[in-house]
């Protein structure tokens, strides 16, 4: 009976050892094939194109690792953002980050708390987050980025004033565009 217990214990130790060796080797069994995939999902493509259209003076990058635009000392802190990716990063012409844009499509339902944590990390790094639930229209993007259209800068057409300077001596008011001289 003692011999059976010893054999079971030895067998258990060998099994435990073999299991841990396979885990340590990273399960180097059969290698799975590597496949390419789209960088921007079908849902993100229209938003990418809209950002480019609305922000022609900016650089729009897609699927950017957080570690590309933020850093920290210590592994514990870096681990907070180590494997996170921003949907879009908008840069100015000097390659400064203007904003991080996130598309909160249906895949974000129920993940609002995680999104808030991500926003807090981005804000701590000193950046602004702009979130859209769907592809925004052109005007919304320009408004969110403070883009003023040239047409808005041009004042309304000049209306002929009711008073005209007739001479250095006096001004005559008229109800029409005719000039009356007194």
C-alpha positions as semicolon CSV with decimal commas, in nm:
position;residue;x (nm);y (nm);z (nm)
1;X;0,000;0,000;0,000
2;X;0,284;0,236;0,084
3;X;0,441;0,154;-0,250
4;X;0,124;0,264;-0,435
5;X;0,115;0,595;-0,247
6;X;0,482;0,657;-0,330
7;X;0,423;0,576;-0,699
8;X;0,123;0,810;-0,711
9;X;0,326;1,089;-0,546
10;X;0,619;1,037;-0,787
11;X;0,380;1,032;-1,083
12;X;0,215;1,355;-0,961
13;X;0,556;1,526;-0,922
14;X;0,662;1,419;-1,274
15;X;0,330;1,536;-1,420
16;X;0,360;1,869;-1,238
17;X;0,717;1,912;-1,363
18;X;0,628;1,834;-1,724
19;X;0,331;2,072;-1,718
20;X;0,547;2,358;-1,588
21;X;0,825;2,290;-1,841
22;X;0,574;2,319;-2,127
23;X;0,443;2,647;-1,984
24;X;0,797;2,782;-1,943
25;X;0,878;2,701;-2,304
26;X;0,573;2,898;-2,412
27;X;0,410;2,588;-2,553
28;X;0,650;2,567;-2,843
29;X;0,445;2,298;-3,005
30;X;0,293;2,355;-3,343
31;X;0,338;2,711;-3,469
32;X;0,022;2,881;-3,592
33;X;0,042;3,075;-3,919
34;X;0,068;3,453;-3,905
35;X;-0,201;3,636;-4,097
36;X;-0,235;3,997;-4,202
37;X;-0,534;4,204;-4,102
38;X;-0,678;4,546;-4,177
39;X;-0,525;4,831;-3,980
40;X;-0,852;5,024;-3,977
41;X;-1,180;4,839;-3,928
42;X;-1,470;4,888;-4,165
43;X;-1,643;5,103;-3,898
44;X;-1,333;5,322;-3,854
45;X;-1,263;5,383;-4,224
46;X;-1,535;5,649;-4,279
47;X;-1,425;5,833;-3,964
48;X;-1,062;5,831;-4,081
49;X;-1,164;5,974;-4,418
50;X;-1,388;6,238;-4,253
51;X;-1,104;6,349;-4,022
52;X;-0,871;6,386;-4,319
53;X;-1,133;6,583;-4,513
54;X;-1,223;6,812;-4,223
55;X;-0,863;6,868;-4,109
56;X;-0,654;6,912;-4,426
57;X;-0,386;7,109;-4,239
58;X;-0,339;6,824;-3,989
59;X;-0,185;6,478;-3,995
60;X;-0,421;6,194;-3,901
61;X;-0,269;5,868;-3,777
62;X;-0,469;5,550;-3,716
63;X;-0,425;5,273;-3,460
64;X;-0,146;5,437;-3,258
65;X;-0,005;5,263;-2,951
66;X;-0,040;5,471;-2,635
67;X;0,332;5,414;-2,578
68;X;0,398;5,619;-2,894
69;X;0,256;5,935;-2,736
70;X;0,304;5,879;-2,361
71;X;0,568;5,743;-2,130
72;X;0,635;5,699;-1,759
73;X;0,906;5,578;-1,528
74;X;0,859;5,235;-1,380
75;X;0,710;4,924;-1,528
76;X;0,403;4,932;-1,301
77;X;0,299;5,272;-1,437
78;X;0,386;5,194;-1,801
79;X;0,186;4,873;-1,769
80;X;-0,129;5,087;-1,728
81;X;-0,112;5,184;-2,097
82;X;0,137;4,934;-2,238
83;X;-0,102;4,744;-2,468
84;X;-0,359;5,014;-2,538
85;X;-0,415;5,163;-2,884
86;X;-0,586;5,490;-2,982
87;X;-0,818;5,483;-3,283
88;X;-0,681;5,809;-3,424
89;X;-0,417;6,064;-3,326
90;X;-0,440;6,408;-3,487
91;X;-0,113;6,601;-3,520
92;X;-0,040;6,956;-3,631
93;X;0,219;7,028;-3,902
94;X;0,494;7,036;-3,635
95;X;0,395;6,680;-3,533
96;X;0,251;6,790;-3,198
97;X;-0,048;6,594;-3,074
98;X;-0,363;6,804;-3,109
99;X;-0,614;6,543;-2,991
100;X;-0,683;6,172;-2,956
101;X;-1,002;6,068;-3,139
102;X;-1,195;5,758;-3,036
103;X;-1,484;5,600;-3,223
104;X;-1,731;5,455;-2,974
105;X;-1,924;5,228;-3,205
106;X;-2,135;4,929;-3,093
107;X;-1,820;4,744;-2,975
108;X;-1,791;4,996;-2,686
109;X;-2,130;4,916;-2,531
110;X;-2,081;4,816;-2,170
111;X;-1,718;4,935;-2,173
112;X;-1,785;5,292;-2,062
113;X;-1,582;5,246;-1,742
114;X;-1,280;5,119;-1,938
115;X;-1,316;5,411;-2,180
116;X;-1,323;5,654;-1,886
117;X;-1,003;5,496;-1,750
118;X;-0,838;5,535;-2,092
119;X;-0,951;5,898;-2,110
120;X;-0,802;5,963;-1,765
121;X;-0,464;5,822;-1,878
122;X;-0,469;6,037;-2,191
123;X;-0,566;6,347;-1,991
124;X;-0,289;6,278;-1,738
125;X;-0,042;6,280;-2,029
126;X;-0,176;6,625;-2,122
127;X;-0,389;6,540;-2,424
128;X;-0,751;6,598;-2,517
129;X;-0,984;6,312;-2,611
130;X;-1,267;6,357;-2,860
131;X;-1,517;6,071;-2,874
132;X;-1,772;6,006;-3,149
133;X;-2,049;5,746;-3,134
134;X;-2,059;5,733;-3,515
135;X;-1,879;5,898;-3,803
136;X;-1,914;6,272;-3,736
137;X;-2,019;6,518;-4,003
138;X;-1,767;6,763;-4,145
139;X;-1,898;7,062;-3,950
140;X;-1,887;6,873;-3,619
141;X;-1,521;6,780;-3,664
142;X;-1,428;7,136;-3,760
143;X;-1,620;7,270;-3,460
144;X;-1,452;7,023;-3,223
145;X;-1,108;7,122;-3,352
146;X;-1,182;7,496;-3,354
147;X;-1,156;7,525;-3,732
148;X;-1,316;7,847;-3,859
149;X;-1,421;7,845;-4,222
150;X;-1,300;8,129;-4,441
151;X;-1,662;8,215;-4,524
152;X;-1,728;8,283;-4,154
153;X;-1,440;8,528;-4,143
154;X;-1,582;8,741;-4,425
155;X;-1,829;8,993;-4,291
156;X;-2,172;9,045;-4,436
157;X;-2,178;9,249;-4,757
158;X;-2,145;9,619;-4,698
159;X;-2,477;9,804;-4,700
160;X;-2,476;10,154;-4,839
161;X;-2,492;10,385;-4,537
162;X;-2,783;10,632;-4,500
163;X;-2,543;10,918;-4,445
164;X;-2,290;11,041;-4,696
165;X;-2,004;11,276;-4,658
166;X;-2,090;11,550;-4,906
167;X;-1,821;11,794;-4,814
168;X;-1,600;11,879;-4,529
169;X;-1,870;12,110;-4,398
170;X;-2,175;11,893;-4,340
171;X;-2,342;11,549;-4,368
172;X;-2,680;11,497;-4,531
173;X;-2,907;11,207;-4,433
174;X;-3,121;11,045;-4,700
175;X;-3,372;10,766;-4,707
176;X;-3,255;10,649;-5,045
177;X;-2,916;10,613;-5,201
178;X;-2,946;10,958;-5,365
179;X;-2,728;11,235;-5,236
180;X;-2,895;11,565;-5,157
181;X;-2,687;11,873;-5,130
182;X;-2,824;12,161;-4,919
